[in-house]
Amino acid sequence: MAVVVDEMECAALQQEEWEVLESIYPDCVSSDLSKGVIKLEIPVELSEPTSLISAEDDPPTATFASLPRLSVLPPLLLDIVLPPTYPTHSAPHILSIHATHSWLPSNMGIQRRLAEMWNAGEGVLYTWVEWIRSGEFLDALELTSTKESLRVLRIPHPELSLLMPYLTAYESSTQMARFSQMSYNCQICLTSIKGARCFLLSCSHVFCRSCLEDFWKLCIAEGDIGRVGCPDPKCVKEGREANEDEVRRVVTEEEIRRWKWLRQKRMLERDPGMVHCPNPSCQNPVPQPPNVDEVEGTGWNRLRTCSHCNYSFCVYCKRTWHGPLTDCPLRATEQFVQEYIALPEGSAERVLIERRYGKANVLRLVAKYEEDAANRKWLEQSTTACPTCRVPVEKSLGCNHMTCAKCGQHFCYRCGDKLASSNPYGHFSTPGLKCFSMLFDTESVDNEWQPVEGFDVL
C-alpha cells in the first residue's frame, strides 16, 4: 500500500514539474508526459559570441579575431524515461543524447554528469535544461577557453569546415525567428510593428518594410543612390549605404539593375581621368587606365579604349587613335592659332594664312581659342579646384570649408589644401597655419553715416 501511495505522490510531482517546465521552456518540450518517454530539444545559447575552432587545430593567436563567431548552437536531443518512483527514490533514465548535425559526439560524458546532478526527492529536469541551454556543460567538458580576450570553443568534429555552414545557417534562422516574434518602433512612421513586417539592417537599426521600400525606391528613381541606406540620422551623417543583399531584399529586380548602374556611373564619374566614348552610338564611360602614370610623357597616356565598342581614341582630341608619336590635332590647332594671333594684323603672313585656309575658318578657330582661354582664366580667378578630382568649385557665400559634391573631399577654398573629414575646421583654428582665423572672408565696410535725401539733419 505504501508503494502505491509513493507512486501516486511521484506521479503528482512529475506532473507538476512537467507543467512548470512547459511554461518556462515551451520550445524545449516536444512530447507528452503520459507516454512514458519524454523528449527534450534544448538549444545551446552561448553567453557571448564565441569563436569556433577544431579540437585538433591550434591556430596562431593573431588569427582568432578572424575566426567565425556564433552565439547559438544547434540543440541537443534527449530521450528520457521517468521511473514511477521519480523524483523521490529514482533518477531519470537517459536513453540517448544526440546533438543536431552531430556537432558534438555522444561519448563526451554528458550522460554521466547529468546523472550526478540528481538528488533524492528533488526534480532535476529544470536543472538539466538550464545546464545545457546556458552552455555551462561546454565549460564542464573543458571545451572552452579564452584567447586574447576572445572566447574560443573547440568543437570535437573531424571536419569543422564542412560543419560550419550548418552551424551558421542555424544561427541565422534562430536570430530571424526571434526577430519576427518581437515588435519594433519604425523610426520613419513611428509605429510599433511586428518584426515579421520589419527589416533589420546590418547597422542594427530597424524600419518597417513599407517605409524602407518607399524611401529606397524614391531615391533610386531620382538617382540619389547615396541615400539608399539606413535613414537613421547617425548613419546618414556617416554616409552608410546599403549593400546589395539588403537592397535585393527590399526593391524589385528592375530597380536593382538601375541601382547597380547608378553606382557604377558614380564610381566612374569620381575618376578624374574618366571620359565618355566619342562614338555617337556608344557614349560609354571610359575610365583612366591604372598604369597611366607609368607612361606619362611617352604619348601612350593619351590612348583610351572603350570596353563597350572597342573604339580606340585620343583622350585630347577624341579622334581615332593617331599613335603616340603623331602630334595631337587639338594641340597642333592650338599652336597654329597662337602663332596666327602673334602675327601683326594685316601682315603678309596673316593674309597668306587666311587665303590658304579661308578667313572665316581661321577666325572661327581664333574665336573658339579666345573663348576657351577666357573660360580658363575665369576658372583660375573665380574658382578653386577640388584637390582630389579637380572639379572647379565657385563659392557664392559662406565659409571657406568646402565639401566636393562629386567625390566628397573636404578642402580649403582659399589655399586648396585637403582637410581631414574628422576635423576640417582645425585648418582654420590652429595657430601657425596659413589659413588661421580665415574661416570667413571679411571685407572692410564703410559704416560712416550718410544723410538720406528728404530728411533734415538735426
C-alpha positions as CSV (number, residue, x, y, z in Angstrom):
1,M,0.0,0.0,0.0
2,A,2.9,2.4,0.8
3,V,4.4,1.7,-2.6
4,V,1.1,2.6,-4.3
5,V,0.9,5.8,-2.3
6,D,4.6,6.7,-3.2
7,E,3.9,6.1,-6.9
8,M,0.8,8.3,-6.8
9,E,2.8,11.0,-5.0
10,C,5.6,10.7,-7.5
11,A,3.2,10.9,-10.4
12,A,1.7,14.1,-9.0
13,L,5.2,15.6,-8.5
14,Q,6.2,14.6,-12.1
15,Q,3.1,16.2,-13.5
16,E,3.7,19.4,-11.6
17,E,7.4,19.5,-12.7
18,W,6.4,18.9,-16.3
19,E,3.8,21.7,-16.3
20,V,6.4,24.1,-14.9
21,L,8.9,23.0,-17.5
22,E,6.4,23.5,-20.3
23,S,5.6,27.0,-19.1
24,I,9.3,28.1,-18.8
25,Y,10.7,26.3,-21.9
26,P,7.8,25.7,-24.2
27,D,10.2,25.3,-27.2
28,C,12.3,22.7,-25.5
29,V,9.4,20.3,-24.7
30,S,8.3,18.1,-27.7
31,S,6.4,15.2,-26.1
32,D,3.7,14.3,-23.6
33,L,4.4,13.0,-20.1
34,S,1.6,10.5,-20.3
35,K,3.5,8.5,-23.0
36,G,6.2,7.4,-20.5
37,V,9.2,8.6,-22.7
38,I,9.8,12.3,-22.8
39,K,11.8,14.2,-25.4
40,L,13.7,17.4,-24.8
41,E,15.1,19.6,-27.6
42,I,17.5,22.0,-25.9
43,P,19.2,24.7,-28.0
44,V,22.6,26.0,-26.7
45,E,22.7,29.7,-26.1
46,L,26.2,30.9,-25.5
47,S,26.8,33.8,-23.1
48,E,28.8,35.8,-25.6
49,P,29.8,35.4,-29.3
50,T,32.3,32.6,-29.4
51,S,35.0,31.7,-32.0
52,L,34.8,28.1,-33.2
53,I,37.9,26.0,-33.9
54,S,38.5,22.3,-34.4
55,A,39.7,20.4,-31.3
56,E,42.6,19.1,-33.4
57,D,43.8,22.5,-34.6
58,D,45.9,25.1,-32.8
59,P,45.8,28.3,-34.9
60,P,48.1,31.3,-34.1
61,T,46.7,33.7,-31.6
62,A,46.6,36.5,-34.2
63,T,44.1,34.6,-36.3
64,F,41.5,34.2,-33.5
65,A,39.8,37.6,-34.3
66,S,39.1,36.4,-37.9
67,L,37.5,33.1,-36.9
68,P,33.8,32.6,-37.3
69,R,31.8,33.6,-34.2
70,L,28.5,32.2,-33.1
71,S,26.1,32.9,-30.2
72,V,23.7,29.9,-30.7
73,L,24.4,26.2,-31.4
74,P,22.0,23.5,-32.7
75,P,20.0,21.8,-29.9
76,L,20.8,18.6,-28.0
77,L,18.1,15.9,-28.2
78,L,17.4,14.0,-25.0
79,D,15.2,10.8,-24.8
80,I,14.4,10.3,-21.1
81,V,12.3,7.8,-19.2
82,L,10.9,8.9,-15.8
83,P,10.6,5.8,-13.4
84,P,7.4,5.5,-11.3
85,T,9.4,6.4,-8.2
86,Y,11.0,9.6,-9.6
87,P,11.8,12.0,-8.1
88,T,11.6,10.6,-4.5
89,H,13.7,7.4,-4.9
90,S,14.9,7.1,-8.5
91,A,16.7,9.3,-11.0
92,P,15.5,9.8,-14.6
93,H,16.9,7.3,-17.1
94,I,18.5,8.8,-20.2
95,L,18.0,6.6,-23.2
96,S,20.1,8.7,-25.6
97,I,21.7,12.1,-26.2
98,H,22.2,13.4,-29.7
99,A,23.5,16.7,-31.0
100,T,21.7,18.1,-34.1
101,H,24.1,17.9,-37.1
102,S,26.3,15.8,-34.9
103,W,28.4,18.8,-33.9
104,L,29.1,17.1,-30.5
105,P,29.9,13.4,-30.1
106,S,27.6,11.4,-27.7
107,N,30.6,9.9,-25.9
108,M,31.6,13.1,-24.2
109,G,30.4,12.0,-20.7
110,I,27.3,14.3,-20.6
111,Q,25.0,11.5,-19.5
112,R,27.2,10.7,-16.5
113,R,27.4,14.3,-15.4
114,L,23.6,14.7,-15.8
115,A,23.0,11.6,-13.6
116,E,25.3,13.1,-10.9
117,M,23.1,16.2,-10.6
118,W,20.0,14.3,-9.2
119,N,19.3,14.4,-5.5
120,A,16.8,12.1,-4.0
121,G,13.4,13.8,-3.5
122,E,14.1,16.7,-5.9
123,G,13.2,17.2,-9.6
124,V,16.2,17.6,-11.9
125,L,14.7,18.3,-15.3
126,Y,14.8,22.1,-15.0
127,T,18.5,21.9,-13.8
128,W,19.3,19.7,-16.8
129,V,17.7,22.0,-19.3
130,E,19.3,25.1,-17.9
131,W,22.8,23.5,-17.7
132,I,22.6,22.6,-21.4
133,R,20.8,25.7,-22.6
134,S,23.2,28.2,-21.0
135,G,26.2,26.4,-22.4
136,E,27.7,25.6,-19.0
137,F,28.2,22.0,-20.0
138,L,30.8,23.1,-22.5
139,D,32.8,24.6,-19.7
140,A,32.4,21.5,-17.7
141,L,33.7,19.4,-20.6
142,E,36.7,21.8,-20.9
143,L,35.9,22.7,-24.5
144,T,36.1,26.5,-23.9
145,S,39.0,28.8,-23.3
146,T,40.0,32.5,-23.6
147,K,42.5,33.8,-26.2
148,E,43.3,37.5,-26.4
149,S,40.1,38.4,-24.5
150,L,38.1,36.2,-27.0
151,R,36.0,33.2,-26.0
152,V,37.0,30.1,-28.0
153,L,35.1,26.8,-28.3
154,R,36.9,23.7,-29.5
155,I,34.4,21.6,-31.5
156,P,35.4,17.8,-31.4
157,H,34.5,17.3,-35.0
158,P,36.9,15.9,-37.7
159,E,35.7,18.2,-40.4
160,L,34.7,21.6,-38.9
161,S,34.9,23.3,-42.3
162,L,32.0,21.0,-43.6
163,L,30.0,21.6,-40.4
164,M,30.3,25.4,-40.2
165,P,27.7,26.1,-43.0
166,Y,25.1,24.2,-40.9
167,L,26.0,26.0,-37.7
168,T,25.9,29.5,-39.3
169,A,22.6,28.6,-41.1
170,Y,21.1,27.5,-37.8
171,E,22.2,30.7,-36.0
172,S,20.8,32.9,-38.8
173,S,17.4,31.1,-38.8
174,T,17.3,31.4,-35.0
175,Q,18.0,35.1,-35.0
176,M,15.4,35.6,-37.7
177,A,12.8,33.7,-35.8
178,R,13.4,35.8,-32.7
179,F,13.4,39.0,-34.7
180,S,10.0,38.1,-36.3
181,Q,8.3,37.4,-32.9
182,M,9.2,40.8,-31.4
183,S,7.8,44.3,-32.0
184,Y,9.8,47.3,-33.1
185,N,9.3,51.0,-33.5
186,C,9.9,52.2,-37.0
187,Q,11.8,55.5,-37.0
188,I,10.1,56.7,-40.1
189,C,6.4,56.2,-39.5
190,L,6.8,56.0,-35.6
191,T,4.6,52.9,-35.5
192,S,5.2,49.7,-33.4
193,I,5.2,46.8,-35.9
194,K,5.9,43.1,-35.6
195,G,9.4,42.0,-36.7
196,A,8.0,39.9,-39.5
197,R,6.9,43.1,-41.3
198,C,10.2,44.9,-40.5
199,F,13.7,44.9,-41.9
200,L,16.9,44.7,-39.8
201,L,19.8,46.5,-41.4
202,S,23.4,45.5,-40.8
203,C,23.9,48.6,-38.6
204,S,21.2,47.1,-36.2
205,H,18.6,49.8,-37.0
206,V,15.0,48.5,-37.7
207,F,12.4,50.0,-40.1
208,C,9.2,48.7,-41.4
209,R,9.5,47.2,-44.8
210,S,6.8,49.5,-46.3
211,C,8.6,52.7,-45.3
212,L,12.0,51.5,-46.3
213,E,10.7,50.2,-49.6
214,D,9.1,53.6,-50.5
215,F,12.2,55.5,-49.4
216,W,14.7,53.4,-51.3
217,K,12.5,53.3,-54.5
218,L,12.2,57.1,-54.5
219,C,16.0,57.5,-54.1
220,I,16.7,55.1,-56.9
221,A,14.1,56.7,-59.2
222,E,15.6,60.1,-58.6
223,G,19.2,58.9,-58.9
224,D,20.1,59.8,-55.3
225,I,21.8,56.4,-54.6
226,G,23.9,57.9,-51.8
227,R,20.8,57.9,-49.7
228,V,19.9,54.2,-50.4
229,G,21.0,53.1,-46.9
230,C,20.0,53.5,-43.3
231,P,17.7,56.5,-42.8
232,D,18.9,56.9,-39.2
233,P,20.4,60.4,-38.7
234,K,23.7,58.9,-37.3
235,C,24.1,56.6,-40.3
236,V,23.2,59.3,-42.7
237,K,25.9,61.5,-41.2
238,E,28.4,58.7,-41.6
239,G,27.3,58.1,-45.2
240,R,26.5,54.5,-44.6
241,E,25.0,52.9,-47.8
242,A,23.1,49.6,-48.1
243,N,24.8,46.6,-49.6
244,E,23.5,44.6,-52.5
245,D,21.9,41.8,-50.3
246,E,19.9,44.4,-48.3
247,V,18.7,46.2,-51.4
248,R,17.8,43.0,-53.1
249,R,15.5,42.1,-50.2
250,V,13.6,45.3,-50.4
251,V,13.2,46.5,-54.0
252,T,12.4,44.9,-57.4
253,E,14.9,43.4,-59.8
254,E,14.4,46.2,-62.3
255,E,15.2,48.8,-59.5
256,I,18.3,46.7,-58.5
257,R,19.6,46.9,-62.1
258,R,19.2,50.7,-62.1
259,W,20.8,51.0,-58.6
260,K,23.8,49.0,-59.7
261,W,24.1,51.0,-62.9
262,L,23.9,54.3,-61.0
263,R,26.6,53.1,-58.6
264,Q,28.9,52.1,-61.4
265,K,28.2,55.5,-63.1
266,R,29.1,57.3,-59.9
267,M,32.3,55.4,-59.4
268,L,33.4,56.3,-63.0
269,E,32.4,59.9,-62.6
270,R,34.6,60.1,-59.5
271,D,37.6,59.1,-61.6
272,P,39.3,62.4,-62.6
273,G,40.5,60.8,-65.8
274,M,37.2,59.4,-66.9
275,V,36.0,60.4,-70.4
276,H,33.0,59.3,-72.5
277,C,33.5,57.3,-75.7
278,P,33.3,59.8,-78.6
279,N,31.5,57.2,-80.7
280,P,28.0,58.7,-81.2
281,S,26.3,55.3,-80.9
282,C,28.1,54.4,-77.8
283,Q,28.9,57.2,-75.3
284,N,30.0,54.6,-72.7
285,P,32.2,56.0,-69.9
286,V,35.8,55.0,-70.2
287,P,37.9,55.1,-67.0
288,Q,41.5,56.1,-66.8
289,P,43.9,53.1,-67.2
290,P,45.5,52.1,-63.8
291,N,49.1,52.4,-65.3
292,V,48.7,55.8,-66.9
293,D,51.3,57.3,-64.6
294,E,53.9,54.8,-65.8
295,V,53.6,56.0,-69.4
296,E,53.3,59.7,-68.7
297,G,55.2,61.8,-71.3
298,T,55.5,58.9,-73.8
299,G,52.4,59.7,-75.8
300,W,50.7,56.4,-74.7
301,N,49.0,58.2,-71.8
302,R,46.6,59.8,-74.4
303,L,45.3,56.3,-75.5
304,R,41.8,55.2,-74.4
305,T,39.9,52.1,-75.5
306,C,36.2,51.8,-74.9
307,S,35.3,48.4,-73.3
308,H,31.8,48.6,-74.8
309,C,32.6,49.2,-78.5
310,N,36.4,48.6,-78.6
311,Y,36.9,52.1,-80.1
312,S,40.4,53.4,-79.5
313,F,40.8,57.1,-79.4
314,C,42.9,60.0,-78.2
315,V,41.8,61.4,-74.9
316,Y,42.7,65.0,-76.0
317,C,41.1,65.4,-79.4
318,K,38.6,62.5,-79.1
319,R,39.5,61.3,-82.6
320,T,40.7,57.9,-83.8
321,W,43.9,56.9,-82.1
322,H,46.7,58.5,-84.1
323,G,49.7,56.9,-82.3
324,P,52.0,58.1,-79.6
325,L,54.4,59.9,-81.9
326,T,52.0,61.9,-84.0
327,D,51.1,65.3,-82.7
328,C,47.5,65.6,-81.4
329,P,45.4,67.6,-83.9
330,L,43.9,69.6,-81.0
331,R,47.3,70.5,-79.7
332,A,48.5,71.4,-83.2
333,T,45.4,73.6,-83.7
334,E,46.1,75.5,-80.5
335,Q,49.7,76.1,-81.6
336,F,48.5,77.2,-85.1
337,V,46.1,79.8,-83.6
338,Q,48.7,81.1,-81.1
339,E,51.2,81.7,-84.0
340,Y,48.4,83.4,-86.1
341,I,47.5,85.7,-83.2
342,A,51.1,86.6,-82.7
343,L,51.4,87.9,-86.3
344,P,50.8,91.7,-86.8
345,E,47.3,92.4,-88.1
346,G,47.3,92.9,-91.9
347,S,50.7,91.4,-92.3
348,A,51.5,89.4,-95.4
349,E,51.9,86.2,-93.3
350,R,48.4,86.6,-91.9
351,V,46.9,87.3,-95.4
352,L,48.6,84.2,-96.7
353,I,47.2,82.0,-93.9
354,E,43.7,83.4,-94.4
355,R,43.8,82.8,-98.2
356,R,45.2,79.3,-97.7
357,Y,42.7,78.0,-95.0
358,G,39.9,80.5,-95.5
359,K,39.5,83.6,-93.5
360,A,36.1,82.5,-92.0
361,N,37.6,79.2,-90.8
362,V,40.7,80.9,-89.3
363,L,38.5,83.5,-87.5
364,R,36.3,80.7,-86.2
365,L,39.3,78.9,-84.7
366,V,40.5,82.1,-83.2
367,A,37.2,82.9,-81.6
368,K,37.0,79.4,-80.1
369,Y,40.5,79.6,-78.8
370,E,39.9,83.1,-77.2
371,E,36.6,81.8,-75.7
372,D,38.4,78.8,-74.2
373,A,41.2,81.0,-72.9
374,A,38.7,83.4,-71.3
375,N,36.9,80.4,-69.6
376,R,40.2,79.0,-68.3
377,K,41.2,82.5,-67.0
378,W,37.8,82.9,-65.3
379,L,38.0,79.4,-63.7
380,E,41.5,80.2,-62.4
381,Q,40.4,83.6,-60.9
382,S,36.9,82.7,-59.6
383,T,37.1,79.0,-58.6
384,T,39.2,76.6,-56.6
385,A,39.7,73.1,-58.0
386,C,39.0,70.1,-55.7
387,P,42.4,68.7,-54.8
388,T,41.2,65.1,-55.5
389,C,39.0,65.1,-58.6
390,R,40.0,68.7,-59.9
391,V,36.4,69.8,-60.3
392,P,36.2,73.6,-60.2
393,V,34.1,74.9,-57.3
394,E,32.8,78.5,-57.0
395,K,31.9,79.9,-53.6
396,S,28.9,82.2,-53.6
397,L,28.7,82.8,-49.8
398,G,29.5,81.1,-46.5
399,C,32.8,79.9,-45.1
400,N,35.9,78.6,-46.8
401,H,35.4,75.0,-45.7
402,M,34.3,73.2,-48.9
403,T,33.0,69.7,-49.5
404,C,33.2,68.5,-53.1
405,A,29.8,67.3,-54.3
406,K,31.5,64.9,-56.7
407,C,34.0,63.0,-54.6
408,G,33.1,64.2,-51.1
409,Q,36.6,65.6,-50.4
410,H,36.9,68.3,-47.7
411,F,39.2,71.2,-48.7
412,C,40.0,74.8,-48.1
413,Y,38.6,77.3,-50.7
414,R,41.4,79.8,-50.0
415,C,44.5,77.6,-50.5
416,G,43.0,74.4,-52.0
417,D,44.6,72.1,-49.4
418,K,42.8,68.9,-48.4
419,L,41.1,68.9,-45.0
420,A,40.6,66.0,-42.6
421,S,36.9,64.9,-42.6
422,S,37.1,64.2,-38.9
423,N,38.2,67.8,-38.1
424,P,38.0,70.0,-41.1
425,Y,37.9,73.2,-39.1
426,G,41.3,72.6,-37.5
427,H,42.8,74.1,-40.6
428,F,41.3,77.4,-39.7
429,S,41.7,77.3,-35.9
430,T,45.3,76.1,-35.5
431,P,47.8,78.9,-34.9
432,G,50.7,78.9,-37.4
433,L,48.8,77.6,-40.4
434,K,48.4,79.9,-43.4
435,C,44.6,80.0,-43.1
436,F,44.4,80.5,-39.4
437,S,41.4,82.6,-38.4
438,M,40.3,82.8,-42.1
439,L,37.3,80.6,-42.0
440,F,35.3,83.5,-43.3
441,D,36.5,86.2,-45.8
442,T,35.9,89.7,-44.3
443,E,35.8,92.9,-46.2
444,S,36.1,96.4,-44.8
445,V,32.8,98.2,-44.9
446,D,32.4,102.0,-44.7
447,N,30.0,102.4,-41.8
448,E,30.1,106.2,-41.9
449,W,26.5,107.6,-41.7
450,Q,25.2,109.4,-44.8
451,P,22.2,111.6,-44.7
452,V,19.1,110.4,-46.6
453,E,17.6,112.8,-49.1
454,G,14.3,114.2,-47.8
455,F,15.3,114.1,-44.1
456,D,16.7,117.1,-42.2
457,V,19.8,116.7,-40.1
458,L,19.1,117.7,-36.6
